[in-house]
Amino acid sequence: MLLSLRIENYALISSLRLEPSSGLTTITGETGAGKSIMLGAMQLLMGQRAETRVLLDSQKKCVIEALFRIQKKELLDLMEDAGLDAEVETIVRREIAPGGKSRAFVNDTPVTLEVLKSIMLQLVDVHSQHETLSLGQEEEQIDLLDALSDQPGILQDYRSYFSEFKALEKELESLQQRKNQESKEADYNQFLLDELLEIKLDQMDQSAMEEELRVQENAGMIRMKMEEAIQALGEGESNAQNSLATALQSLQHIRKVSHDLDELHDRLQASMTEVRDIQGELDRKAAGIEPDPERMLFLQQELSRLYRLQKKHQVDGIAALVQIRQSLEQSLYEREHLDELLEKGFQKLQSLEVALKAKGEALSLERKKNAELFTSRLIPILQRVGIPFGQMSINFSSKDPSAKGIDQVSFLFSANKGHRPGPLRQVASGGEFSRLMLGVKLILAEKTSLPTLIFDEIDAGISGEVALQVASLIRTMSQKHQVICITHLPQMAAAGEQHYFVYKDHGADQSVSAIRLLTGQERLQEIAVMIGGARPSAAAIQSAEELLANGKGAPTNKAD
């Protein structure tokens, strides 16, 4: 339930505050005074796109803030799931900065517009001219029938099967496209795989092969240089070992008189041993280095094949080629099994289609039951609101399954005696649409837990007894739901528990819209003006007194 609405710096509104009753609150005022501006502010609070031109003072931010009392557990759970403080009294706020940046808050926590919309849709239902006309659209008509259902699980069950059906259908379509594409590529992929299998990648070490090939290609030079090293170390006339032996002998003479060089003597002795070991290792390695033309040719051919494949596949290293080989093997394996996968998938799809059809038929039966309920309840309402010969029937035909079901629905309407009903959007006038929508809201109010309802001139185009009946119906609705009604009718204005008056304030340099709560004599005078003009007669005042006496609803305390 809406406890208060505050609007700052929006359009013609400098500052405005509204505290509606829990039942029916009516809002009146002259044309252009700003009643529809309030509705625009509420729609901004519901997530409508914001523009800087809505600012009254372009240097200040616009603030629209509403305080709600929430008792619906589902909504409190939704707020918790969104990471918000789920408070029974919740503040929703929208701010528009002078630069155009828009921000939204729930209990002072910033939220996205999507979160704001999801919460506000459960708090406020704004009825505008656009919504009235949408009643003529097929999707809105189907949604209406579903909203009347006592078994929402039927629709949820159908949608679950439909989602699974469409997901599998899309998967099979992708598999079929892949099969068609891979049929063209299979031979080439097999050729690529054969090339990679032939080269025995798992048995190759590219770095070792490249090292061995360099040795083979330079075997003569390596053998010669190793022999030169051997000569220098121990076999030449002035080799390293002889020089080290001479130095070692000299240090041994010194040791006879001094031990100061003992450490250097030991290090030199170790060097002598190391040089002998190095010479022996060089001898052994030199003996093993023999040019092998056949081995060199093999390495050249294998590495050439390897380099060619790496260039072809635009990769470096054997590991990358192995990965490509595995990918090709998997692709060809799957290609061989695509027919099996497709066959199993189509069998499952057929089973799902049968189940989906059954779910769709169950949903269709539920909608037809709801259609009978709707038309039987609507006709008496139409008679009360000045369409005494109104007829409404709902035509069903079948169509391919969609997210909405298997039903093609058409609302057929006639307002005149002796005329066959025709498609609603083609035959209903604007005033008839408004009264039809009122009937829809009344019926939904009996079946569902509607949020705060805001009607924008739903009583347009009516007067007299019909206006009294419309006021009575809305007052009845307000006994279970909070209703705010923007109206031009005195009959409707008198029906409210509260009556707000919107007017233009010209007291400052800039005209602004303002609002005040009317009570007692002020309210009587406003309703009399609505009946008889700016200077109401005694008869107009008496009529206003009668409307207030007979039309004002008693205050109610309803759960949200």
ROBAKOL-685602 format. One record per residue (C-alpha): x, y, z. Coordinates in steps of 0.25 Angstrom, whole numbers, padded with zeros to 4 digits, always signed. Layout:
N
XYZ/...
END
This chain:
560
+0000+0000+0000/+0005+0014-0004/+0007+0022+0009/+0012+0035+0003/+0017+0041-0010/+0027+0052-0011/+0031+0059-0024/+0042+0070-0024/+0046+0078-0037/+0038+0070-0047/+0032+0077-0059/+0022+0088-0053/+0024+0082-0039/+0033+0090-0030/+0030+0081-0017/+0018+0072-0015/+0014+0062-0005/+0002+0052-0005/-0003+0043+0006/-0014+0035+0000/-0024+0027+0008/-0024+0012+0009/-0037+0012+0001/-0041+0021-0010/-0034+0034-0012/-0039+0044-0023/-0031+0055-0030/-0037+0066-0037/-0033+0079-0043/-0034+0088-0056/-0029+0083-0069/-0014+0086-0070/-0013+0088-0055/-0003+0076-0054/-0011+0063-0051/-0005+0056-0062/+0009+0061-0058/+0007+0053-0045/+0004+0041-0053/+0017+0043-0061/+0025+0044-0048/+0020+0031-0043/+0023+0025-0057/+0038+0030-0055/+0038+0023-0041/+0033+0010-0048/+0046+0010-0057/+0042+0019-0069/+0053+0025-0077/+0057+0039-0071/+0061+0052-0078/+0067+0065-0073/+0055+0073-0079/+0046+0068-0068/+0054+0077-0058/+0046+0089-0054/+0059+0096-0049/+0071+0091-0058/+0081+0094-0047/+0075+0084-0037/+0072+0069-0037/+0058+0063-0038/+0054+0054-0027/+0042+0045-0027/+0040+0037-0014/+0029+0027-0010/+0027+0020+0004/+0020+0007+0003/+0015-0003+0014/+0019-0017+0009/+0012-0030+0014/+0014-0039+0002/+0024-0049+0006/+0027-0052-0009/+0031-0037-0011/+0040-0037+0002/+0046-0050-0003/+0049-0043-0016/+0056-0032-0009/+0064-0041-0001/+0069-0048-0014/+0073-0035-0020/+0082-0032-0007/+0072-0022-0002/+0067-0019+0012/+0053-0025+0013/+0046-0015+0021/+0031-0015+0023/+0032+0000+0021/+0040+0002+0009/+0045+0015+0002/+0046+0015-0013/+0053+0027-0019/+0057+0032-0033/+0067+0043-0035/+0070+0051-0048/+0082+0060-0047/+0084+0073-0056/+0093+0066-0065/+0083+0055-0068/+0089+0044-0060/+0078+0035-0053/+0079+0027-0040/+0069+0018-0033/+0069+0014-0019/+0061+0004-0010/+0063+0007+0005/+0075+0015+0001/+0082+0004-0006/+0085+0007-0021/+0078-0002-0030/+0077-0004-0046/+0065+0000-0053/+0062-0015-0056/+0061-0018-0041/+0053-0005-0039/+0043-0009-0049/+0042-0023-0044/+0039-0018-0030/+0030-0006-0034/+0021-0015-0043/+0017-0023-0031/+0014-0010-0023/+0007-0001-0033/-0002-0003-0045/-0004+0009-0053/-0016+0009-0063/-0014+0019-0074/-0020+0021-0088/-0009+0012-0094/-0013+0001-0085/-0027+0002-0089/-0024+0001-0104/-0015-0011-0101/-0027-0019-0097/-0030-0021-0112/-0017-0028-0114/-0017-0043-0114/-0005-0045-0104/-0012-0036-0094/-0024-0044-0096/-0017-0057-0093/-0010-0051-0081/-0023-0047-0076/-0029-0061-0077/-0017-0067-0070/-0018-0056-0059/-0032-0062-0056/-0027-0076-0054/-0028-0083-0040/-0017-0092-0045/-0005-0084-0049/+0003-0097-0049/-0003-0101-0062/+0003-0090-0070/+0017-0091-0063/+0017-0106-0066/+0014-0103-0081/+0025-0093-0081/+0035-0102-0075/+0032-0113-0086/+0032-0102-0097/+0046-0097-0092/+0052-0111-0092/+0046-0114-0106/+0051-0101-0112/+0065-0103-0106/+0066-0117-0111/+0061-0112-0125/+0072-0102-0125/+0082-0112-0121/+0078-0122-0132/+0078-0111-0143/+0092-0107-0139/+0096-0122-0140/+0089-0123-0154/+0097-0111-0158/+0110-0116-0153/+0107-0129-0160/+0105-0122-0173/+0117-0114-0171/+0126-0125-0166/+0122-0134-0178/+0129-0124-0187/+0141-0123-0178/+0142-0138-0174/+0151-0142-0185/+0161-0131-0183/+0161-0133-0168/+0164-0147-0170/+0176-0143-0179/+0181-0134-0169/+0180-0145-0158/+0187-0155-0167/+0199-0145-0168/+0200-0143-0153/+0199-0158-0150/+0209-0162-0160/+0220-0154-0154/+0219-0161-0140/+0219-0148-0132/+0218-0156-0119/+0232-0162-0121/+0239-0149-0125/+0247-0139-0117/+0249-0127-0126/+0260-0120-0118/+0268-0133-0117/+0267-0136-0132/+0271-0121-0135/+0284-0123-0126/+0287-0137-0132/+0286-0131-0146/+0295-0119-0143/+0306-0129-0138/+0304-0138-0150/+0306-0126-0160/+0318-0121-0152/+0324-0135-0148/+0338-0133-0155/+0340-0119-0149/+0336-0124-0135/+0345-0136-0136/+0357-0127-0140/+0355-0117-0130/+0353-0128-0119/+0367-0134-0123/+0373-0120-0123/+0368-0119-0108/+0373-0133-0105/+0387-0129-0110/+0387-0116-0102/+0383-0123-0089/+0393-0135-0090/+0399-0140-0102/+0406-0128-0108/+0420-0124-0106/+0416-0112-0097/+0403-0118-0091/+0395-0113-0079/+0399-0126-0071/+0414-0123-0072/+0412-0109-0069/+0404-0112-0056/+0414-0123-0052/+0425-0113-0053/+0418-0103-0044/+0414-0114-0035/+0429-0118-0033/+0432-0104-0030/+0422-0103-0019/+0427-0116-0013/+0441-0110-0011/+0435-0098-0004/+0427-0107+0006/+0440-0112+0011/+0443-0099+0018/+0429-0093+0019/+0414-0098+0019/+0408-0084+0015/+0405-0089+0001/+0400-0103+0005/+0386-0099+0001/+0390-0094-0013/+0398-0107-0014/+0386-0115-0012/+0377-0107-0021/+0388-0109-0032/+0388-0124-0029/+0373-0124-0031/+0374-0117-0044/+0384-0127-0049/+0374-0138-0046/+0362-0130-0053/+0371-0128-0066/+0374-0142-0067/+0359-0146-0065/+0355-0135-0076/+0365-0141-0085/+0360-0155-0083/+0346-0151-0085/+0350-0143-0098/+0357-0156-0103/+0344-0164-0101/+0335-0154-0107/+0344-0152-0119/+0344-0167-0122/+0329-0166-0122/+0328-0155-0133/+0327-0161-0146/+0320-0155-0158/+0307-0163-0161/+0301-0158-0175/+0289-0167-0174/+0285-0162-0160/+0288-0148-0164/+0278-0150-0176/+0268-0156-0167/+0268-0144-0157/+0268-0134-0168/+0255-0141-0175/+0248-0142-0161/+0251-0128-0157/+0247-0123-0170/+0233-0130-0169/+0232-0125-0155/+0235-0110-0159/+0225-0111-0171/+0214-0116-0162/+0216-0105-0152/+0216-0095-0163/+0204-0101-0169/+0196-0101-0156/+0202-0088-0151/+0208-0093-0138/+0221-0095-0131/+0226-0108-0125/+0221-0122-0125/+0211-0121-0113/+0203-0111-0122/+0203-0121-0133/+0198-0132-0124/+0187-0124-0119/+0182-0121-0133/+0183-0136-0136/+0175-0139-0124/+0165-0129-0128/+0164-0134-0142/+0162-0149-0136/+0151-0144-0127/+0144-0136-0139/+0144-0148-0148/+0140-0157-0137/+0128-0148-0134/+0125-0147-0149/+0124-0162-0150/+0114-0162-0138/+0106-0150-0142/+0095-0158-0149/+0093-0166-0136/+0093-0153-0128/+0083-0147-0137/+0074-0160-0137/+0073-0160-0122/+0071-0145-0122/+0059-0146-0131/+0053-0157-0124/+0054-0149-0111/+0048-0137-0118/+0036-0145-0123/+0033-0150-0109/+0034-0135-0104/+0025-0130-0115/+0014-0140-0111/+0016-0136-0096/+0016-0121-0100/+0003-0123-0108/-0004-0130-0096/+0001-0118-0087/-0004-0108-0097/-0018-0115-0098/-0019-0115-0083/-0015-0100-0083/-0025-0097-0094/-0036-0104-0086/-0033-0096-0074/-0033-0083-0082/-0047-0087-0088/-0052-0089-0074/-0046-0075-0070/-0053-0069-0082/-0066-0074-0078/-0064-0068-0064/-0059-0055-0070/-0071-0052-0080/-0081-0057-0069/-0076-0046-0059/-0073-0035-0070/-0087-0034-0076/-0094-0030-0063/-0083-0019-0061/-0085-0014-0075/-0100-0013-0072/-0097-0005-0060/-0087+0005-0067/-0096+0009-0078/-0095-0002-0088/-0108-0010-0086/-0107-0018-0098/-0092-0021-0097/-0088-0035-0102/-0074-0041-0101/-0070-0055-0106/-0056-0061-0107/-0052-0068-0119/-0042-0079-0119/-0034-0086-0130/-0022-0094-0130/-0008-0090-0135/+0006-0096-0134/+0012-0096-0120/+0018-0083-0115/+0023-0078-0102/+0008-0074-0100/+0002-0087-0103/-0006-0093-0114/-0017-0083-0114/-0021-0072-0124/-0030-0064-0116/-0039-0052-0121/-0048-0044-0112/-0061-0041-0119/-0070-0029-0114/-0083-0022-0118/-0089-0010-0110/-0102-0010-0118/-0114-0018-0119/-0116-0027-0131/-0101-0026-0135/-0092-0038-0136/-0079-0036-0127/-0067-0033-0135/-0052-0032-0132/-0051-0023-0120/-0040-0014-0125/-0048-0011-0138/-0062-0009-0132/-0060-0002-0118/-0060+0013-0116/-0050+0020-0106/-0061+0021-0096/-0065+0006-0097/-0051+0002-0096/-0049+0010-0083/-0062+0003-0077/-0057-0010-0082/-0044-0008-0075/-0051-0004-0062/-0059-0017-0063/-0046-0025-0065/-0039-0018-0053/-0052-0022-0045/-0052-0036-0048/-0037-0037-0046/-0038-0031-0033/-0047-0042-0028/-0038-0053-0033/-0024-0047-0030/-0016-0039-0020/-0015-0026-0028/-0005-0015-0024/-0008-0001-0022/-0017+0003-0034/-0016+0017-0041/-0027+0020-0051/-0024+0032-0060/-0038+0037-0064/-0044+0023-0066/-0057+0030-0065/-0055+0039-0078/-0067+0040-0087/-0078+0037-0077/-0087+0045-0068/-0100+0044-0060/-0105+0030-0055/-0094+0023-0062/-0084+0032-0055/-0091+0028-0042/-0090+0013-0045/-0075+0014-0049/-0072+0022-0036/-0080+0011-0028/-0072+0000-0035/-0058+0006-0032/-0062+0009-0018/-0066-0006-0017/-0052-0009-0022/-0046+0000-0012/-0051-0008-0001/-0041-0019-0003/-0030-0010-0011/-0024+0003-0010/-0029+0012-0022/-0025+0025-0026/-0034+0032-0037/-0031+0044-0045/-0044+0049-0050/-0053+0060-0056/-0066+0054-0051/-0072+0060-0038/-0079+0046-0036/-0065+0040-0035/-0059+0051-0027/-0070+0050-0016/-0067+0035-0015/-0053+0036-0010/-0050+0035+0005/-0040+0046+0002/-0040+0057-0009/-0028+0064-0014/-0029+0076-0022/-0018+0080-0032/-0016+0094-0036/-0007+0104-0042/+0000+0114-0032/+0004+0127-0039/+0009+0134-0026/+0024+0133-0030/+0032+0137-0042/+0029+0124-0049/+0015+0116-0049/+0016+0103-0042/+0006+0091-0040/+0002+0089-0025/-0008+0080-0018/-0016+0081-0005/-0025+0071+0002/-0039+0076+0002/-0048+0074+0014/-0062+0079+0019/-0066+0092+0012/-0055+0093+0002/-0058+0079-0003/-0073+0082-0004/-0069+0095-0012/-0060+0088-0022/-0070+0077-0025/-0081+0088-0027/-0072+0095-0036/-0070+0082-0044/-0085+0081-0045/-0089+0096-0048/-0077+0104-0052/-0068+0114-0045/-0080+0121-0038/-0089+0109-0034/-0104+0111-0032/-0111+0106-0019/-0116+0094-0027/-0101+0090-0031/-0097+0092-0016/-0109+0083-0012/-0105+0073-0023/-0091+0073-0017/-0096+0070-0003/-0105+0059-0008/-0093+0053-0015/-0084+0054-0003/-0095+0048+0006/-0098+0036-0003/-0085+0034-0010/-0074+0035+0000/-0068+0022+0004/-0065+0018+0019/-0050+0018+0022/-0045+0004+0022/-0032-0003+0027/-0028-0013+0017/-0016-0023+0017/-0006-0020+0006/
END
